[in-house]
Amino acid sequence: MVSTAQDGISRKKQERIQAKKAKDEKKAKARQERDDRKRHLDIQDKATRKRIKRHTKRADRRGSGPHRDGFFRRTFGG
C-alpha cells in the first residue's frame, strides 16, 4: 500500500497550527497580565496610584538600570 499526503495533515500545516496556538496563548497571557495589573491598581488608594504612576513614568524614561535622581533634586532636595 502506498502512503499518500491525504493520510494526515502536512508538516507545514502542523507548524502553522502550532504557531497560531502559540500566538493565541501569548496574546491571552498578555491580556491576563494587563487585567491583573488593572485589578491591582483598582484596589490601591488614590495616593498609592499616583505614586505608582510617577515611579512607572520615571522607570520608563530611565530604563531598567539603577535609579538616580535628577540634577536639581540631588542638588536642592525635594
Biopython code that builds the backbone (N, CA, C, O; Angstrom):
import numpy as np
from Bio.PDB.StructureBuilder import StructureBuilder

atoms = [
    (1, "MET", "N", (0.845, -1.171, 0.000)),
    (1, "MET", "CA", (0.000, 0.000, 0.000)),
    (1, "MET", "C", (0.894, 1.239, 0.000)),
    (1, "MET", "O", (1.875, 1.305, 0.741)),
    (2, "VAL", "N", (0.555, 2.197, -0.818)),
    (2, "VAL", "CA", (1.336, 3.418, -0.939)),
    (2, "VAL", "C", (0.711, 4.494, -0.054)),
    (2, "VAL", "O", (-0.499, 4.719, -0.089)),
    (3, "SER", "N", (1.543, 5.144, 0.727)),
    (3, "SER", "CA", (1.058, 6.213, 1.595)),
    (3, "SER", "C", (0.961, 7.509, 0.804)),
    (3, "SER", "O", (1.858, 7.838, 0.027)),
    (4, "THR", "N", (-0.104, 8.225, 0.998)),
    (4, "THR", "CA", (-0.293, 9.490, 0.281)),
    (4, "THR", "C", (-0.380, 10.650, 1.263)),
    (4, "THR", "O", (-0.456, 10.457, 2.476)),
    (5, "ALA", "N", (-0.365, 11.847, 0.715)),
    (5, "ALA", "CA", (-0.404, 13.045, 1.549)),
    (5, "ALA", "C", (-1.748, 13.205, 2.244)),
    (5, "ALA", "O", (-1.842, 13.917, 3.243)),
    (6, "GLN", "N", (-2.795, 12.551, 1.729)),
    (6, "GLN", "CA", (-4.117, 12.717, 2.321)),
    (6, "GLN", "C", (-4.298, 11.927, 3.609)),
    (6, "GLN", "O", (-5.314, 12.078, 4.288)),
    (7, "ASP", "N", (-3.328, 11.087, 3.957)),
    (7, "ASP", "CA", (-3.459, 10.266, 5.158)),
    (7, "ASP", "C", (-3.488, 11.105, 6.439)),
    (7, "ASP", "O", (-4.122, 10.700, 7.413)),
    (8, "GLY", "N", (-2.837, 12.233, 6.465)),
    (8, "GLY", "CA", (-2.794, 13.073, 7.651)),
    (8, "GLY", "C", (-2.540, 14.509, 7.242)),
    (8, "GLY", "O", (-2.528, 14.835, 6.055)),
    (9, "ILE", "N", (-2.335, 15.370, 8.236)),
    (9, "ILE", "CA", (-2.062, 16.761, 7.882)),
    (9, "ILE", "C", (-0.564, 16.933, 7.655)),
    (9, "ILE", "O", (0.255, 16.256, 8.278)),
    (10, "SER", "N", (-0.226, 17.834, 6.767)),
    (10, "SER", "CA", (1.174, 18.010, 6.396)),
    (10, "SER", "C", (1.955, 18.684, 7.535)),
    (10, "SER", "O", (1.381, 19.277, 8.449)),
    (11, "ARG", "N", (3.253, 18.571, 7.443)),
    (11, "ARG", "CA", (4.114, 19.172, 8.464)),
    (11, "ARG", "C", (3.967, 20.695, 8.466)),
    (11, "ARG", "O", (3.967, 21.332, 9.519)),
    (12, "LYS", "N", (3.843, 21.259, 7.271)),
    (12, "LYS", "CA", (3.698, 22.699, 7.144)),
    (12, "LYS", "C", (2.421, 23.174, 7.844)),
    (12, "LYS", "O", (2.418, 24.195, 8.531)),
    (13, "LYS", "N", (1.341, 22.417, 7.656)),
    (13, "LYS", "CA", (0.075, 22.768, 8.281)),
    (13, "LYS", "C", (0.169, 22.609, 9.801)),
    (13, "LYS", "O", (-0.387, 23.422, 10.540)),
    (14, "GLN", "N", (0.861, 21.580, 10.272)),
    (14, "GLN", "CA", (1.058, 21.388, 11.709)),
    (14, "GLN", "C", (1.824, 22.565, 12.307)),
    (14, "GLN", "O", (1.488, 23.064, 13.381)),
    (15, "GLU", "N", (2.867, 22.999, 11.585)),
    (15, "GLU", "CA", (3.658, 24.130, 12.071)),
    (15, "GLU", "C", (2.809, 25.392, 12.143)),
    (15, "GLU", "O", (2.919, 26.161, 13.098)),
    (16, "ARG", "N", (1.957, 25.609, 11.133)),
    (16, "ARG", "CA", (1.070, 26.772, 11.142)),
    (16, "ARG", "C", (0.107, 26.720, 12.320)),
    (16, "ARG", "O", (-0.131, 27.726, 12.987)),
    (17, "ILE", "N", (-0.441, 25.537, 12.565)),
    (17, "ILE", "CA", (-1.377, 25.374, 13.682)),
    (17, "ILE", "C", (-0.670, 25.654, 15.011)),
    (17, "ILE", "O", (-1.216, 26.341, 15.874)),
    (18, "GLN", "N", (0.548, 25.117, 15.174)),
    (18, "GLN", "CA", (1.291, 25.344, 16.407)),
    (18, "GLN", "C", (1.660, 26.815, 16.571)),
    (18, "GLN", "O", (1.591, 27.347, 17.680)),
    (19, "ALA", "N", (2.052, 27.482, 15.479)),
    (19, "ALA", "CA", (2.402, 28.897, 15.546)),
    (19, "ALA", "C", (1.187, 29.731, 15.944)),
    (19, "ALA", "O", (1.300, 30.654, 16.750)),
    (20, "LYS", "N", (0.026, 29.404, 15.378)),
    (20, "LYS", "CA", (-1.201, 30.129, 15.713)),
    (20, "LYS", "C", (-1.565, 29.908, 17.181)),
    (20, "LYS", "O", (-1.976, 30.839, 17.874)),
    (21, "LYS", "N", (-1.412, 28.672, 17.647)),
    (21, "LYS", "CA", (-1.722, 28.351, 19.043)),
    (21, "LYS", "C", (-0.785, 29.111, 19.985)),
    (21, "LYS", "O", (-1.223, 29.654, 20.999)),
    (22, "ALA", "N", (0.507, 29.145, 19.642)),
    (22, "ALA", "CA", (1.471, 29.875, 20.475)),
    (22, "ALA", "C", (1.149, 31.363, 20.501)),
    (22, "ALA", "O", (1.239, 32.005, 21.547)),
    (23, "LYS", "N", (0.772, 31.912, 19.340)),
    (23, "LYS", "CA", (0.426, 33.331, 19.260)),
    (23, "LYS", "C", (-0.801, 33.631, 20.122)),
    (23, "LYS", "O", (-0.824, 34.627, 20.845)),
    (24, "ASP", "N", (-1.821, 32.772, 20.047)),
    (24, "ASP", "CA", (-3.027, 32.958, 20.846)),
    (24, "ASP", "C", (-2.726, 32.871, 22.342)),
    (24, "ASP", "O", (-3.250, 33.655, 23.134)),
    (25, "GLU", "N", (-1.871, 31.904, 22.725)),
    (25, "GLU", "CA", (-1.514, 31.765, 24.136)),
    (25, "GLU", "C", (-0.762, 32.995, 24.636)),
    (25, "GLU", "O", (-0.998, 33.467, 25.748)),
    (26, "LYS", "N", (0.148, 33.511, 23.801)),
    (26, "LYS", "CA", (0.905, 34.700, 24.177)),
    (26, "LYS", "C", (-0.023, 35.900, 24.350)),
    (26, "LYS", "O", (0.125, 36.683, 25.289)),
    (27, "LYS", "N", (-0.981, 36.034, 23.432)),
    (27, "LYS", "CA", (-1.932, 37.134, 23.500)),
    (27, "LYS", "C", (-2.813, 37.010, 24.755)),
    (27, "LYS", "O", (-3.085, 38.006, 25.426)),
    (28, "ALA", "N", (-3.254, 35.790, 25.062)),
    (28, "ALA", "CA", (-4.090, 35.569, 26.242)),
    (28, "ALA", "C", (-3.309, 35.860, 27.519)),
    (28, "ALA", "O", (-3.859, 36.423, 28.465)),
    (29, "LYS", "N", (-2.032, 35.484, 27.554)),
    (29, "LYS", "CA", (-1.207, 35.749, 28.727)),
    (29, "LYS", "C", (-1.016, 37.250, 28.923)),
    (29, "LYS", "O", (-1.075, 37.739, 30.050)),
    (30, "ALA", "N", (-0.785, 37.986, 27.829)),
    (30, "ALA", "CA", (-0.623, 39.436, 27.914)),
    (30, "ALA", "C", (-1.912, 40.084, 28.402)),
    (30, "ALA", "O", (-1.875, 40.997, 29.227)),
    (31, "ARG", "N", (-3.042, 39.620, 27.899)),
    (31, "ARG", "CA", (-4.333, 40.168, 28.325)),
    (31, "ARG", "C", (-4.560, 39.906, 29.809)),
    (31, "ARG", "O", (-5.043, 40.780, 30.528)),
    (32, "GLN", "N", (-4.209, 38.694, 30.274)),
    (32, "GLN", "CA", (-4.391, 38.346, 31.684)),
    (32, "GLN", "C", (-3.507, 39.221, 32.572)),
    (32, "GLN", "O", (-3.952, 39.698, 33.617)),
    (33, "GLU", "N", (-2.239, 39.434, 32.151)),
    (33, "GLU", "CA", (-1.342, 40.287, 32.936)),
    (33, "GLU", "C", (-1.880, 41.710, 33.006)),
    (33, "GLU", "O", (-1.838, 42.340, 34.062)),
    (34, "ARG", "N", (-2.385, 42.219, 31.881)),
    (34, "ARG", "CA", (-2.935, 43.569, 31.854)),
    (34, "ARG", "C", (-4.140, 43.680, 32.791)),
    (34, "ARG", "O", (-4.269, 44.660, 33.523)),
    (35, "ASP", "N", (-5.015, 42.680, 32.769)),
    (35, "ASP", "CA", (-6.185, 42.681, 33.655)),
    (35, "ASP", "C", (-5.761, 42.596, 35.120)),
    (35, "ASP", "O", (-6.345, 43.255, 35.980)),
    (36, "ASP", "N", (-4.732, 41.775, 35.399)),
    (36, "ASP", "CA", (-4.245, 41.652, 36.778)),
    (36, "ASP", "C", (-3.680, 42.975, 37.282)),
    (36, "ASP", "O", (-3.933, 43.363, 38.422)),
    (37, "ARG", "N", (-2.910, 43.677, 36.433)),
    (37, "ARG", "CA", (-2.354, 44.974, 36.824)),
    (37, "ARG", "C", (-3.462, 45.994, 37.088)),
    (37, "ARG", "O", (-3.402, 46.760, 38.050)),
    (38, "LYS", "N", (-4.471, 45.990, 36.219)),
    (38, "LYS", "CA", (-5.584, 46.927, 36.391)),
    (38, "LYS", "C", (-6.319, 46.642, 37.693)),
    (38, "LYS", "O", (-6.661, 47.567, 38.430)),
    (39, "ARG", "N", (-6.561, 45.377, 37.977)),
    (39, "ARG", "CA", (-7.253, 44.999, 39.210)),
    (39, "ARG", "C", (-6.428, 45.413, 40.431)),
    (39, "ARG", "O", (-6.971, 45.910, 41.418)),
    (40, "HIS", "N", (-5.118, 45.205, 40.354)),
    (40, "HIS", "CA", (-4.236, 45.586, 41.455)),
    (40, "HIS", "C", (-4.293, 47.094, 41.693)),
    (40, "HIS", "O", (-4.356, 47.540, 42.838)),
    (41, "LEU", "N", (-4.270, 47.881, 40.609)),
    (41, "LEU", "CA", (-4.351, 49.339, 40.751)),
    (41, "LEU", "C", (-5.691, 49.779, 41.313)),
    (41, "LEU", "O", (-5.752, 50.719, 42.105)),
    (42, "ASP", "N", (-6.765, 49.111, 40.914)),
    (42, "ASP", "CA", (-8.096, 49.477, 41.413)),
    (42, "ASP", "C", (-8.220, 49.272, 42.920)),
    (42, "ASP", "O", (-8.995, 49.961, 43.584)),
    (43, "ILE", "N", (-7.467, 48.338, 43.447)),
    (43, "ILE", "CA", (-7.524, 48.059, 44.882)),
    (43, "ILE", "C", (-6.824, 49.153, 45.695)),
    (43, "ILE", "O", (-7.198, 49.414, 46.839)),
    (44, "GLN", "N", (-5.803, 49.794, 45.100)),
    (44, "GLN", "CA", (-4.996, 50.782, 45.823)),
    (44, "GLN", "C", (-5.766, 52.079, 46.044)),
    (44, "GLN", "O", (-6.714, 52.384, 45.320)),
    (45, "ASP", "N", (-5.341, 52.845, 47.063)),
    (45, "ASP", "CA", (-5.951, 54.154, 47.268)),
    (45, "ASP", "C", (-5.335, 55.168, 46.306)),
    (45, "ASP", "O", (-4.370, 54.855, 45.609)),
    (46, "LYS", "N", (-5.889, 56.380, 46.265)),
    (46, "LYS", "CA", (-5.501, 57.361, 45.259)),
    (46, "LYS", "C", (-4.030, 57.765, 45.381)),
    (46, "LYS", "O", (-3.340, 57.879, 44.368)),
    (47, "ALA", "N", (-3.549, 57.979, 46.586)),
    (47, "ALA", "CA", (-2.163, 58.390, 46.786)),
    (47, "ALA", "C", (-1.200, 57.321, 46.278)),
    (47, "ALA", "O", (-0.190, 57.638, 45.649)),
    (48, "THR", "N", (-1.508, 56.075, 46.547)),
    (48, "THR", "CA", (-0.657, 54.981, 46.091)),
    (48, "THR", "C", (-0.664, 54.892, 44.570)),
    (48, "THR", "O", (0.382, 54.680, 43.957)),
    (49, "ARG", "N", (-1.838, 55.052, 43.957)),
    (49, "ARG", "CA", (-1.919, 55.021, 42.490)),
    (49, "ARG", "C", (-1.065, 56.124, 41.877)),
    (49, "ARG", "O", (-0.357, 55.894, 40.897)),
    (50, "LYS", "N", (-1.131, 57.318, 42.454)),
    (50, "LYS", "CA", (-0.333, 58.433, 41.940)),
    (50, "LYS", "C", (1.160, 58.142, 42.080)),
    (50, "LYS", "O", (1.941, 58.418, 41.169)),
    (51, "ARG", "N", (1.552, 57.584, 43.223)),
    (51, "ARG", "CA", (2.959, 57.261, 43.449)),
    (51, "ARG", "C", (3.436, 56.199, 42.461)),
    (51, "ARG", "O", (4.529, 56.316, 41.908)),
    (52, "ILE", "N", (2.629, 55.167, 42.236)),
    (52, "ILE", "CA", (2.987, 54.122, 41.286)),
    (52, "ILE", "C", (3.126, 54.715, 39.888)),
    (52, "ILE", "O", (4.066, 54.389, 39.162)),
    (53, "LYS", "N", (2.195, 55.580, 39.513)),
    (53, "LYS", "CA", (2.242, 56.201, 38.191)),
    (53, "LYS", "C", (3.502, 57.039, 38.023)),
    (53, "LYS", "O", (4.151, 56.988, 36.978)),
    (54, "ARG", "N", (3.848, 57.808, 39.049)),
    (54, "ARG", "CA", (5.039, 58.652, 38.997)),
    (54, "ARG", "C", (6.307, 57.807, 38.859)),
    (54, "ARG", "O", (7.177, 58.120, 38.045)),
    (55, "HIS", "N", (6.410, 56.762, 39.634)),
    (55, "HIS", "CA", (7.602, 55.917, 39.592)),
    (55, "HIS", "C", (7.670, 55.115, 38.283)),
    (55, "HIS", "O", (8.760, 54.856, 37.771)),
    (56, "THR", "N", (6.518, 54.728, 37.748)),
    (56, "THR", "CA", (6.499, 54.000, 36.479)),
    (56, "THR", "C", (6.987, 54.894, 35.355)),
    (56, "THR", "O", (7.770, 54.463, 34.508)),
    (57, "LYS", "N", (6.528, 56.138, 35.344)),
    (57, "LYS", "CA", (6.999, 57.084, 34.325)),
    (57, "LYS", "C", (8.507, 57.262, 34.425)),
    (57, "LYS", "O", (9.206, 57.248, 33.412)),
    (58, "ARG", "N", (9.009, 57.429, 35.648)),
    (58, "ARG", "CA", (10.447, 57.617, 35.839)),
    (58, "ARG", "C", (11.209, 56.389, 35.357)),
    (58, "ARG", "O", (12.248, 56.521, 34.710)),
    (59, "ALA", "N", (10.711, 55.211, 35.660)),
    (59, "ALA", "CA", (11.379, 53.976, 35.243)),
    (59, "ALA", "C", (11.362, 53.843, 33.722)),
    (59, "ALA", "O", (12.335, 53.381, 33.126)),
    (60, "ASP", "N", (10.260, 54.245, 33.097)),
    (60, "ASP", "CA", (10.187, 54.164, 31.633)),
    (60, "ASP", "C", (11.182, 55.112, 30.980)),
    (60, "ASP", "O", (11.776, 54.780, 29.955)),
    (61, "ARG", "N", (11.366, 56.283, 31.564)),
    (61, "ARG", "CA", (12.299, 57.248, 30.995)),
    (61, "ARG", "C", (13.739, 56.786, 31.141)),
    (61, "ARG", "O", (14.530, 56.938, 30.210)),
    (62, "ARG", "N", (14.093, 56.228, 32.287)),
    (62, "ARG", "CA", (15.479, 55.915, 32.602)),
    (62, "ARG", "C", (15.896, 54.498, 32.234)),
    (62, "ARG", "O", (17.089, 54.197, 32.212)),
    (63, "GLY", "N", (14.948, 53.631, 31.948)),
    (63, "GLY", "CA", (15.290, 52.264, 31.601)),
    (63, "GLY", "C", (15.333, 51.374, 32.838)),
    (63, "GLY", "O", (14.885, 51.766, 33.915)),
    (64, "SER", "N", (15.874, 50.180, 32.670)),
    (64, "SER", "CA", (15.832, 49.195, 33.751)),
    (64, "SER", "C", (17.075, 49.232, 34.633)),
    (64, "SER", "O", (17.223, 48.390, 35.520)),
    (65, "GLY", "N", (17.973, 50.195, 34.406)),
    (65, "GLY", "CA", (19.177, 50.287, 35.224)),
    (65, "GLY", "C", (18.876, 50.871, 36.597)),
    (65, "GLY", "O", (17.714, 51.104, 36.931)),
    (66, "PRO", "N", (19.908, 51.109, 37.390)),
    (66, "PRO", "CA", (19.689, 51.671, 38.728)),
    (66, "PRO", "C", (19.168, 53.098, 38.646)),
    (66, "PRO", "O", (19.475, 53.825, 37.702)),
    (67, "HIS", "N", (18.387, 53.491, 39.626)),
    (67, "HIS", "CA", (17.768, 54.815, 39.664)),
    (67, "HIS", "C", (18.759, 55.861, 40.161)),
    (67, "HIS", "O", (19.536, 55.612, 41.082)),
    (68, "ARG", "N", (18.718, 57.033, 39.536)),
    (68, "ARG", "CA", (19.488, 58.178, 40.027)),
    (68, "ARG", "C", (18.627, 59.415, 39.861)),
    (68, "ARG", "O", (18.123, 59.681, 38.770)),
    (69, "ASP", "N", (18.454, 60.174, 40.933)),
    (69, "ASP", "CA", (17.645, 61.377, 40.864)),
    (69, "ASP", "C", (18.274, 62.386, 39.920)),
    (69, "ASP", "O", (19.473, 62.328, 39.646)),
    (70, "GLY", "N", (17.449, 63.324, 39.416)),
    (70, "GLY", "CA", (17.928, 64.348, 38.519)),
    (70, "GLY", "C", (18.827, 65.358, 39.228)),
    (70, "GLY", "O", (18.956, 65.342, 40.452)),
    (71, "PHE", "N", (19.445, 66.235, 38.442)),
    (71, "PHE", "CA", (20.404, 67.216, 38.965)),
    (71, "PHE", "C", (19.772, 68.099, 40.035)),
    (71, "PHE", "O", (20.320, 68.217, 41.131)),
    (72, "PHE", "N", (18.639, 68.718, 39.743)),
    (72, "PHE", "CA", (18.029, 69.652, 40.688)),
    (72, "PHE", "C", (17.576, 68.948, 41.966)),
    (72, "PHE", "O", (17.706, 69.493, 43.062)),
    (73, "ARG", "N", (17.052, 67.752, 41.820)),
    (73, "ARG", "CA", (16.614, 67.025, 43.014)),
    (73, "ARG", "C", (17.813, 66.637, 43.875)),
    (73, "ARG", "O", (17.735, 66.692, 45.102)),
    (74, "ARG", "N", (18.932, 66.242, 43.240)),
    (74, "ARG", "CA", (20.132, 65.907, 44.020)),
    (74, "ARG", "C", (20.693, 67.142, 44.678)),
    (74, "ARG", "O", (21.131, 67.088, 45.828)),
    (75, "THR", "N", (20.689, 68.263, 43.966)),
    (75, "THR", "CA", (21.301, 69.488, 44.466)),
    (75, "THR", "C", (20.457, 70.161, 45.538)),
    (75, "THR", "O", (20.957, 70.519, 46.605)),
    (76, "PHE", "N", (19.168, 70.330, 45.243)),
    (76, "PHE", "CA", (18.301, 71.113, 46.132)),
    (76, "PHE", "C", (17.363, 70.276, 46.952)),
    (76, "PHE", "O", (16.631, 70.819, 47.779)),
    (77, "GLY", "N", (17.350, 68.974, 46.761)),
    (77, "GLY", "CA", (16.487, 68.102, 47.535)),
    (77, "GLY", "C", (15.040, 68.222, 47.095)),
    (77, "GLY", "O", (14.742, 68.916, 46.122)),
    (78, "GLY", "N", (14.170, 67.576, 47.777)),
    (78, "GLY", "CA", (12.769, 67.786, 47.478)),
    (78, "GLY", "C", (12.086, 66.583, 47.085)),
    (78, "GLY", "O", (10.888, 66.617, 46.802)),
]
sb = StructureBuilder()
sb.init_structure("model")
sb.init_model(0)
sb.init_chain("A")
sb.init_seg("    ")
for serial, (resi, resn, name, xyz) in enumerate(atoms, 1):
    if name == "N":
        sb.init_residue(resn, " ", resi, " ")
    sb.init_atom(name, np.array(xyz, "f"), 0.0, 1.0, " ", f" {name:<3s}", serial, name[0])
structure = sb.get_structure()
